[in-house]
C-alpha cells in the first residue's frame, strides 16, 4: 500500500530524545500519522549509537521497535547491493548506508514520505531515479 512513512535516524532520535530541538514537532506529526511506519536495521543501529550517551537511549530505540512503533524491514543481500549503487550515485553528498537503505525501501514500497530532519540530503535524493521525497514534519 503506497503511503507508508519511512523513519530516518534523525526522526527516530528526535522522537525518543526530549532534549532534541525538533522533538515536539516530530512527536506531533508521528502521533497524527495513520499509515504504517517503516525503518531499516541500519537506522536502528545508527540511532542506538547516537543515543548512546542518553540514559536508556539505546534501549529506548529497541523498545520502540519491539513495541511496534515502526515495522523493522531487514535488508536482503539484493537490497544491500542496491544501497551500494545509491551510495556510489550520491557519493558527493556523501550518502551514508542508513540513508541509502531508506532510498531502496522507498523504491520497494513506492512511498515518498519520510520523517527526517535531514532536509539537505533528502531534498536532493531521488527514488526510482526521479521521484522526490516528501519530508515530514514540515
RACOR-V361676 format. One record per residue. N is the residue number from 0. RES is the residue in one letter. SS is DSSP state (a for helix, b for strand, c for the rest). PSI is psi in radians with two decimals (999 if undefined). Layout:
[[N;RES;SS;PSI] [N;RES;SS;PSI]]
This chain:
[[0;X;c;2.07] [1;X;c;2.63] [2;X;c;0.10] [3;X;c;2.74] [4;X;b;2.20] [5;X;b;2.45] [6;X;b;1.95] [7;X;c;2.85] [8;X;a;-0.83] [9;X;a;-0.63] [10;X;a;-0.74] [11;X;a;-0.79] [12;X;a;-0.74] [13;X;a;-0.58] [14;X;a;-0.69] [15;X;a;-0.42] [16;X;c;1.85] [17;X;c;-0.30] [18;X;c;-0.16] [19;X;c;2.43] [20;X;c;-0.58] [21;X;c;0.32] [22;X;a;-0.93] [23;X;a;-0.86] [24;X;a;-0.64] [25;X;a;-0.76] [26;X;a;-0.78] [27;X;a;-0.78] [28;X;a;-0.82] [29;X;a;-0.75] [30;X;a;-0.54] [31;X;a;-0.32] [32;X;c;2.33] [33;X;c;-0.07] [34;X;c;3.01] [35;X;c;2.60] [36;X;b;2.30] [37;X;b;2.56] [38;X;b;2.91] [39;X;b;2.88] [40;X;a;-0.58] [41;X;a;-0.64] [42;X;a;-0.75] [43;X;a;-0.81] [44;X;a;-0.83] [45;X;a;-0.73] [46;X;a;-0.70] [47;X;a;-0.62] [48;X;a;-0.85] [49;X;a;-0.52] [50;X;c;0.23] [51;X;c;-0.50] [52;X;c;-0.09] [53;X;c;2.18] [54;X;c;2.13] [55;X;c;0.06] [56;X;a;-0.95] [57;X;a;-0.68] [58;X;a;-0.56] [59;X;a;-0.64] [60;X;a;-0.85] [61;X;a;-0.72] [62;X;a;-0.65] [63;X;a;-0.80] [64;X;a;-0.82] [65;X;a;-0.53] [66;X;c;0.15] [67;X;c;0.65] [68;X;c;-0.48] [69;X;c;2.75] [70;X;b;2.19] [71;X;b;2.09] [72;X;b;1.90] [73;X;c;2.64] [74;X;c;2.24] [75;X;c;2.97] [76;X;a;-0.67] [77;X;a;-0.72] [78;X;a;-0.65] [79;X;a;-0.73] [80;X;a;-0.70] [81;X;a;-0.63] [82;X;a;-0.70] [83;X;a;-0.75] [84;X;a;-0.71] [85;X;a;-0.73] [86;X;a;-0.66] [87;X;a;-0.74] [88;X;a;-0.70] [89;X;c;0.62] [90;X;c;-0.45] [91;X;c;-0.26] [92;X;c;-0.88] [93;X;c;2.60] [94;X;c;2.22] [95;X;c;2.92] [96;X;a;-0.74] [97;X;a;-0.81] [98;X;a;-0.66] [99;X;a;-0.67] [100;X;a;-0.53] [101;X;a;-0.60] [102;X;a;-0.79] [103;X;a;-0.77] [104;X;a;-0.68] [105;X;a;-0.74] [106;X;a;-0.72] [107;X;a;-0.67] [108;X;a;-0.01] [109;X;c;0.95] [110;X;c;2.47] [111;X;c;-0.14] [112;X;b;2.26] [113;X;b;2.34] [114;X;b;1.88] [115;X;c;2.70] [116;X;c;-0.07] [117;X;c;1.15] [118;X;a;-0.62] [119;X;a;-0.89] [120;X;a;-0.82] [121;X;a;-0.24] [122;X;a;-0.44] [123;X;a;-0.67] [124;X;c;2.54] [125;X;c;2.47] [126;X;b;2.56] [127;X;c;0.80] [128;X;c;-0.80] [129;X;c;-0.18] [130;X;b;2.40] [131;X;c;2.79] [132;X;c;2.57] [133;X;b;1.91] [134;X;b;2.27] [135;X;b;2.62] [136;X;c;2.76] [137;X;c;999]]
